[in-house]
């Protein structure tokens, strides 16, 4: 029991193992005292008790630290994801302007795929990487939706919208982002952002 108490005490960070270390330690010391010197292991039993009691004190302290740290880490992750999403929307806006200049006969592309890897023509303009230059891509906790506007009488697409939505609401992001051919990025917390949402400062 003294050996078992010491082993459990060494695993003090795994609740309820420290409780087992305390119980076994007391039982072992009781048996050692009753044996009138025949049984050994008092030192191991005491070490198991010390580690067990230390674990009982340590675990609540660890839980308090986790309760403070985990929300802060989540907020930092959300902030990083949102900053990355804004950066990606800016990249879309730049790529779309470049595409319209490269392919004036089309205007803006019919799909975000046309902005991605390819031979550098209007079907694969090499303006975005394979992640953003795909249909409804996911990146750093956000899903991006590109929607071209209706073509004019000459078949030119003269408008578009981009929406960036959190992949998991309040976990990967709290804000929704929107942009269009104006290049202004807008955001909303309650619902998907649109042309009436607040502009990003």
Order of alpha helices (4+ residues) and beta strands (2+ residues): alpha-alpha-alpha-beta-beta-beta-beta-beta-beta
